[in-house]
Amino acid sequence: ADSPWSVEDILTEDDEQDRVPLQKLKLLGESEELRGLLLNPHLRQLLLTIDQAEDKSSLMKKYMQEPLFVEFADCCLRIVEPPEKENILPE
């Protein structure tokens, strides 16, 4: 019987440390800043292209040269991995 695949099927133990808990992923959907970025049609097209690409990793490398994509990636990272308080410089 073909059962649908789960994340556990494709993650190795090495990948576990890079795994983002569902709770944190839900924060992405609640971010006004991220929603604002996603209003940009160019960014949406980049994300669609990655989603449909065969070789996602080389395309990601290319897109990390795109300021708009970097801004999106940085925004996502700030949400799921907020900077440590002591590393934040005072204004």
C-alpha positions as CSV (number, residue, x, y, z in Angstrom):
1,A,0.0,0.0,0.0
2,D,1.3,3.4,-1.0
3,S,1.2,5.7,2.0
4,P,1.9,9.4,1.7
5,W,5.5,10.3,2.5
6,S,6.3,12.1,5.7
7,V,9.1,14.5,6.5
8,E,10.8,11.8,8.6
9,D,11.2,9.7,5.4
10,I,13.5,12.3,3.8
11,L,15.3,13.7,6.8
12,T,18.5,12.0,8.0
13,E,19.8,12.5,11.6
14,D,22.2,15.2,10.3
15,D,19.2,17.1,8.9
16,E,17.4,17.0,12.3
17,Q,19.4,20.0,13.6
18,D,18.2,22.1,10.6
19,R,14.6,21.1,11.1
20,V,12.2,24.0,12.1
21,P,9.5,23.1,14.6
22,L,5.9,23.5,13.3
23,Q,5.3,26.1,16.0
24,K,8.0,28.3,14.5
25,L,6.8,27.7,11.0
26,K,3.4,28.9,12.0
27,L,5.0,32.2,13.1
28,L,5.9,32.8,9.4
29,G,2.2,32.9,8.5
30,E,1.6,35.5,11.2
31,S,4.4,37.9,10.2
32,E,3.2,41.2,8.7
33,E,6.7,41.9,7.4
34,L,6.8,38.6,5.5
35,R,3.3,39.1,4.2
36,G,4.4,42.5,2.9
37,L,7.4,41.0,1.1
38,L,5.1,38.4,-0.5
39,L,3.0,41.1,-2.1
40,N,5.9,41.6,-4.5
41,P,5.0,39.7,-7.8
42,H,8.7,39.3,-8.6
43,L,9.4,37.5,-5.3
44,R,6.4,35.3,-5.8
45,Q,7.6,34.4,-9.3
46,L,11.1,33.5,-7.8
47,L,9.5,31.3,-5.2
48,L,7.3,29.6,-7.8
49,T,10.3,28.9,-10.0
50,I,12.2,27.3,-7.1
51,D,9.2,25.2,-6.1
52,Q,8.9,23.9,-9.7
53,A,12.6,23.5,-10.3
54,E,14.3,20.1,-10.7
55,D,17.6,21.3,-9.3
56,K,16.4,23.5,-6.4
57,S,19.8,23.7,-4.7
58,S,21.7,25.4,-7.6
59,L,18.8,27.7,-8.2
60,M,18.8,28.7,-4.5
61,K,22.5,29.5,-4.9
62,K,21.7,31.7,-7.9
63,Y,18.8,33.4,-6.1
64,M,21.0,34.2,-3.0
65,Q,22.6,36.8,-5.3
66,E,19.2,38.5,-5.7
67,P,18.7,41.2,-3.1
68,L,14.9,40.7,-3.0
69,F,15.3,36.9,-2.4
70,V,18.0,37.5,0.3
71,E,15.7,40.0,2.0
72,F,12.9,37.3,2.0
73,A,15.3,34.6,3.3
74,D,16.7,36.9,6.0
75,C,13.1,37.8,7.1
76,C,12.2,34.1,7.4
77,L,15.3,33.3,9.4
78,R,14.7,36.3,11.8
79,I,11.3,34.8,12.5
80,V,12.3,31.2,13.0
81,E,15.7,32.0,14.7
82,P,15.4,35.3,16.4
83,P,18.8,36.9,17.1
84,E,20.1,36.4,20.6
85,K,19.4,39.5,22.7
86,E,23.0,40.1,23.8
87,N,24.1,40.2,20.1
88,I,21.8,43.1,19.3
89,L,23.7,46.4,19.3
90,P,22.1,49.4,21.0
91,E,20.8,52.1,18.7
